[in-house]
Amino acid sequence: MIKGRFVTTISIILLSVVILSCKKDSNQSEIDHGLIEAYVIKKQLDGQYTSSGLYYVIVEPGDSDHPTLNSQVNVSYTGYSLEDVVFDENNSITFGLYQVIAGWQEGLQLIGEGGSIKLIIPSGLAYGSNGSGSIGPNEVIAFDVTLHYFTD
Protein backbone atom coordinates (compact mmCIF):
# COMPACT_ATOMS: atom_id res chain seq x y z
CA MET A 1 0.00 0.00 0.00
CA ILE A 2 2.86 2.41 0.81
CA LYS A 3 4.50 1.52 -2.51
CA GLY A 4 1.26 2.34 -4.35
CA ARG A 5 0.99 5.76 -2.67
CA PHE A 6 4.62 6.49 -3.48
CA VAL A 7 4.07 5.69 -7.18
CA THR A 8 0.89 7.81 -7.20
CA THR A 9 2.68 10.74 -5.53
CA ILE A 10 5.60 10.54 -7.98
CA SER A 11 3.15 10.36 -10.89
CA ILE A 12 1.31 13.46 -9.67
CA ILE A 13 4.58 15.35 -9.26
CA LEU A 14 5.75 14.40 -12.76
CA LEU A 15 2.38 15.32 -14.26
CA SER A 16 2.50 18.69 -12.49
CA VAL A 17 5.97 19.38 -13.88
CA VAL A 18 4.81 18.57 -17.41
CA ILE A 19 1.69 20.75 -17.06
CA LEU A 20 3.67 23.67 -15.63
CA SER A 21 6.23 23.39 -18.43
CA CYS A 22 3.48 23.59 -21.04
CA LYS A 23 1.76 26.38 -19.16
CA LYS A 24 4.95 28.47 -19.25
CA ASP A 25 5.04 28.33 -23.06
CA SER A 26 1.33 29.04 -23.47
CA ASN A 27 1.54 32.02 -21.12
CA GLN A 28 4.45 33.80 -22.82
CA SER A 29 2.19 36.76 -23.61
CA GLU A 30 1.41 37.09 -19.87
CA ILE A 31 5.11 36.94 -19.04
CA ASP A 32 5.83 39.59 -21.68
CA HIS A 33 3.04 41.79 -20.36
CA GLY A 34 4.53 41.63 -16.87
CA LEU A 35 7.97 42.58 -18.21
CA ILE A 36 6.49 45.48 -20.17
CA GLU A 37 4.53 46.69 -17.14
CA ALA A 38 7.67 46.67 -14.98
CA TYR A 39 9.59 48.59 -17.68
CA VAL A 40 6.79 51.14 -18.08
CA ILE A 41 6.75 51.78 -14.33
CA LYS A 42 10.54 51.98 -14.11
CA LYS A 43 10.73 54.45 -17.02
CA GLN A 44 7.54 56.30 -16.00
CA LEU A 45 6.10 56.00 -19.49
CA ASP A 46 2.68 57.35 -20.36
CA GLY A 47 1.47 55.26 -23.26
CA GLN A 48 -1.08 52.63 -24.07
CA TYR A 49 -1.54 49.05 -25.24
CA THR A 50 -3.03 47.81 -28.47
CA SER A 51 -5.24 44.72 -28.39
CA SER A 52 -2.25 42.62 -29.53
CA GLY A 53 -0.16 43.59 -26.48
CA LEU A 54 2.06 46.21 -28.16
CA TYR A 55 2.83 49.10 -25.81
CA TYR A 56 3.45 52.46 -27.45
CA VAL A 57 4.05 56.10 -26.66
CA ILE A 58 3.45 58.59 -29.44
CA VAL A 59 6.20 61.15 -28.92
CA GLU A 60 5.22 63.22 -31.98
CA PRO A 61 2.13 62.29 -34.01
CA GLY A 62 3.36 63.68 -37.34
CA ASP A 63 1.05 64.41 -40.27
CA SER A 64 -2.53 63.18 -40.40
CA ASP A 65 -1.82 60.69 -43.23
CA HIS A 66 -0.44 57.41 -41.92
CA PRO A 67 1.31 54.56 -43.71
CA THR A 68 -0.43 51.28 -44.42
CA LEU A 69 0.98 47.79 -44.43
CA ASN A 70 1.71 48.20 -48.17
CA SER A 71 3.63 51.49 -47.76
CA GLN A 72 7.34 51.99 -48.33
CA VAL A 73 8.62 53.83 -45.25
CA ASN A 74 11.83 55.70 -44.48
CA VAL A 75 12.75 55.75 -40.80
CA SER A 76 15.51 56.26 -38.31
CA TYR A 77 15.49 54.07 -35.23
CA THR A 78 17.27 52.72 -32.20
CA GLY A 79 16.46 49.22 -30.96
CA TYR A 80 17.31 48.19 -27.42
CA SER A 81 16.64 45.61 -24.75
CA LEU A 82 14.63 46.32 -21.63
CA GLU A 83 18.01 46.67 -19.92
CA ASP A 84 18.68 49.63 -22.30
CA VAL A 85 21.39 47.80 -24.26
CA VAL A 86 21.30 48.99 -27.89
CA PHE A 87 21.28 46.09 -30.36
CA ASP A 88 20.61 48.03 -33.59
CA GLU A 89 20.24 51.53 -34.96
CA ASN A 90 20.00 53.27 -38.29
CA ASN A 91 19.72 56.93 -39.30
CA SER A 92 17.91 56.35 -42.59
CA ILE A 93 16.54 53.12 -43.98
CA THR A 94 13.71 52.48 -46.44
CA PHE A 95 11.67 49.26 -46.59
CA GLY A 96 8.19 47.92 -47.16
CA LEU A 97 6.26 47.96 -43.92
CA TYR A 98 5.03 44.44 -44.72
CA GLN A 99 8.68 43.25 -44.53
CA VAL A 100 9.29 43.87 -40.81
CA ILE A 101 8.20 42.39 -37.50
CA ALA A 102 4.55 42.63 -36.53
CA GLY A 103 5.25 45.15 -33.75
CA TRP A 104 6.64 47.61 -36.30
CA GLN A 105 3.84 46.90 -38.77
CA GLU A 106 1.27 47.78 -36.15
CA GLY A 107 3.14 50.62 -34.45
CA LEU A 108 4.24 52.63 -37.48
CA GLN A 109 0.66 52.86 -38.73
CA LEU A 110 -0.12 54.93 -35.61
CA ILE A 111 1.97 57.94 -36.72
CA GLY A 112 2.33 60.13 -39.80
CA GLU A 113 5.31 61.62 -41.63
CA GLY A 114 7.56 63.46 -39.21
CA GLY A 115 6.14 61.49 -36.29
CA SER A 116 8.06 59.53 -33.71
CA ILE A 117 7.02 56.66 -31.50
CA LYS A 118 8.41 54.47 -28.73
CA LEU A 119 7.44 50.82 -29.18
CA ILE A 120 7.75 48.19 -26.45
CA ILE A 121 7.19 44.97 -28.37
CA PRO A 122 6.22 41.65 -26.77
CA SER A 123 8.17 38.66 -28.05
CA GLY A 124 5.21 37.32 -30.02
CA LEU A 125 5.19 40.49 -32.15
CA ALA A 126 9.00 40.51 -32.43
CA TYR A 127 11.18 37.42 -32.91
CA GLY A 128 9.22 34.92 -30.80
CA SER A 129 10.74 31.78 -29.36
CA ASN A 130 13.54 31.73 -31.94
CA GLY A 131 15.09 35.13 -31.26
CA SER A 132 17.36 36.72 -33.86
CA GLY A 133 21.06 37.53 -33.58
CA SER A 134 21.66 39.19 -30.22
CA ILE A 135 17.91 39.17 -29.45
CA GLY A 136 17.17 36.16 -27.29
CA PRO A 137 14.23 33.76 -27.50
CA ASN A 138 11.01 35.23 -26.08
CA GLU A 139 12.70 38.60 -25.54
CA VAL A 140 10.64 41.77 -25.22
CA ILE A 141 12.37 44.55 -27.17
CA ALA A 142 11.97 48.30 -27.54
CA PHE A 143 12.44 50.81 -30.35
CA ASP A 144 12.46 54.56 -30.71
CA VAL A 145 11.39 55.22 -34.30
CA THR A 146 11.01 58.39 -36.36
CA LEU A 147 9.01 58.14 -39.58
CA HIS A 148 10.63 60.51 -42.08
CA TYR A 149 8.35 59.78 -45.04
CA PHE A 150 6.35 57.05 -46.73
CA THR A 151 4.94 56.26 -50.16
CA ASP A 152 2.06 54.00 -51.11
C-alpha positions in Angstrom: 0.0 0.0 0.0 2.9 2.4 0.8 4.5 1.5 -2.5 1.3 2.3 -4.4 1.0 5.8 -2.7 4.6 6.5 -3.5 4.1 5.7 -7.2 0.9 7.8 -7.2 2.7 10.7 -5.5 5.6 10.5 -8.0 3.1 10.4 -10.9 1.3 13.5 -9.7 4.6 15.4 -9.3 5.7 14.4 -12.8 2.4 15.3 -14.3 2.5 18.7 -12.5 6.0 19.4 -13.9 4.8 18.6 -17.4 1.7 20.7 -17.1 3.7 23.7 -15.6 6.2 23.4 -18.4 3.5 23.6 -21.0 1.8 26.4 -19.2 5.0 28.5 -19.2 5.0 28.3 -23.1 1.3 29.0 -23.5 1.5 32.0 -21.1 4.4 33.8 -22.8 2.2 36.8 -23.6 1.4 37.1 -19.9 5.1 36.9 -19.0 5.8 39.6 -21.7 3.0 41.8 -20.4 4.5 41.6 -16.9 8.0 42.6 -18.2 6.5 45.5 -20.2 4.5 46.7 -17.1 7.7 46.7 -15.0 9.6 48.6 -17.7 6.8 51.1 -18.1 6.8 51.8 -14.3 10.5 52.0 -14.1 10.7 54.4 -17.0 7.5 56.3 -16.0 6.1 56.0 -19.5 2.7 57.3 -20.4 1.5 55.3 -23.3 -1.1 52.6 -24.1 -1.5 49.1 -25.2 -3.0 47.8 -28.5 -5.2 44.7 -28.4 -2.3 42.6 -29.5 -0.2 43.6 -26.5 2.1 46.2 -28.2 2.8 49.1 -25.8 3.5 52.5 -27.4 4.1 56.1 -26.7 3.5 58.6 -29.4 6.2 61.1 -28.9 5.2 63.2 -32.0 2.1 62.3 -34.0 3.4 63.7 -37.3 1.1 64.4 -40.3 -2.5 63.2 -40.4 -1.8 60.7 -43.2 -0.4 57.4 -41.9 1.3 54.6 -43.7 -0.4 51.3 -44.4 1.0 47.8 -44.4 1.7 48.2 -48.2 3.6 51.5 -47.8 7.3 52.0 -48.3 8.6 53.8 -45.3 11.8 55.7 -44.5 12.7 55.8 -40.8 15.5 56.3 -38.3 15.5 54.1 -35.2 17.3 52.7 -32.2 16.5 49.2 -31.0 17.3 48.2 -27.4 16.6 45.6 -24.8 14.6 46.3 -21.6 18.0 46.7 -19.9 18.7 49.6 -22.3 21.4 47.8 -24.3 21.3 49.0 -27.9 21.3 46.1 -30.4 20.6 48.0 -33.6 20.2 51.5 -35.0 20.0 53.3 -38.3 19.7 56.9 -39.3 17.9 56.4 -42.6 16.5 53.1 -44.0 13.7 52.5 -46.4 11.7 49.3 -46.6 8.2 47.9 -47.2 6.3 48.0 -43.9 5.0 44.4 -44.7 8.7 43.2 -44.5 9.3 43.9 -40.8 8.2 42.4 -37.5 4.5 42.6 -36.5 5.3 45.1 -33.7 6.6 47.6 -36.3 3.8 46.9 -38.8 1.3 47.8 -36.2 3.1 50.6 -34.5 4.2 52.6 -37.5 0.7 52.9 -38.7 -0.1 54.9 -35.6 2.0 57.9 -36.7 2.3 60.1 -39.8 5.3 61.6 -41.6 7.6 63.5 -39.2 6.1 61.5 -36.3 8.1 59.5 -33.7 7.0 56.7 -31.5 8.4 54.5 -28.7 7.4 50.8 -29.2 7.7 48.2 -26.5 7.2 45.0 -28.4 6.2 41.7 -26.8 8.2 38.7 -28.0 5.2 37.3 -30.0 5.2 40.5 -32.2 9.0 40.5 -32.4 11.2 37.4 -32.9 9.2 34.9 -30.8 10.7 31.8 -29.4 13.5 31.7 -31.9 15.1 35.1 -31.3 17.4 36.7 -33.9 21.1 37.5 -33.6 21.7 39.2 -30.2 17.9 39.2 -29.4 17.2 36.2 -27.3 14.2 33.8 -27.5 11.0 35.2 -26.1 12.7 38.6 -25.5 10.6 41.8 -25.2 12.4 44.5 -27.2 12.0 48.3 -27.5 12.4 50.8 -30.3 12.5 54.6 -30.7 11.4 55.2 -34.3 11.0 58.4 -36.4 9.0 58.1 -39.6 10.6 60.5 -42.1 8.4 59.8 -45.0 6.3 57.0 -46.7 4.9 56.3 -50.2 2.1 54.0 -51.1 
